[in-house]
Amino acid sequence: MIDVDVRIDASDIEGLKKKLKKLGTKAPTAMYRAINAAASGAKKDMGKETSARYHIGSRTVTDTVHVTKANKESLKAVVRSRGNARKLSDYKMTTGRGIKAAVKKGPTKSLDGDPKAFMATMKNGHKDAFQRYMFGHKKAKIRSTRKPGRKQALNKHNIAIHTFPGPAIPSIIKNDETMEIIKKNASETLQRRLEHEIQNILQGGR
């Protein structure tokens, strides 16, 4: 399991402390509302910025993201993506003159290798690119689909197969450009929403 998180807390609002003092006991309310608005924006940015750089949908990214919200007692929020490694075909894969794939936006690359990659459809209808394990690999055994009781030496035709691995979504969210934008936008949203919440309360709002 891999994860990545963005933490948003009161340490980012130093410049508004004087205004917050005017709110008295209502200050924590303004703060946690602003923090949660910034956290919600950070979740959306994780999807938007990651899908802009990688062959993965924004919704697929945000489905891995959980937001732990701030409240009056805990003035911090955590926006965390958590997930395991995915198949390479979850990103981009093309067939035709050989099998090509890409995780990051840009040209696809051929899945060269020995043993050679091939396309196959499994019994459940799932179609994907596969490769047989090389002799000597710890998982190089006769595939389980062979008929029971059939004894045969391991050879290049009956060796177990595997799909091509791709990165976990948290790993690609960690892209430096993506994280820089997410944190910048979160900080700006926090400041902007806090100003709004302060004015709202000073004008008699809840």
Buried (B, 14 or more C-beta within 10 A) or exposed (E): EBBBBBBBBBEBBEEBEEBBEEBEEBBBBBBBBBBBBBBBBBBBBBBBBBBEBBBBEBEBBBEBBBBEBBEEEEBBBBBBBBBEBBBBBBBBBEEEEEBBBBBBEEEBEEBEEEBEBEEEEEEEEEEBBBBBBEEEEEEEEBEEEEEEEEEEEBEEEBBBBEBBEBBBBBBBBBBEEBBEBBBEBBBEBBBEBBBBBBEBBEEEEE
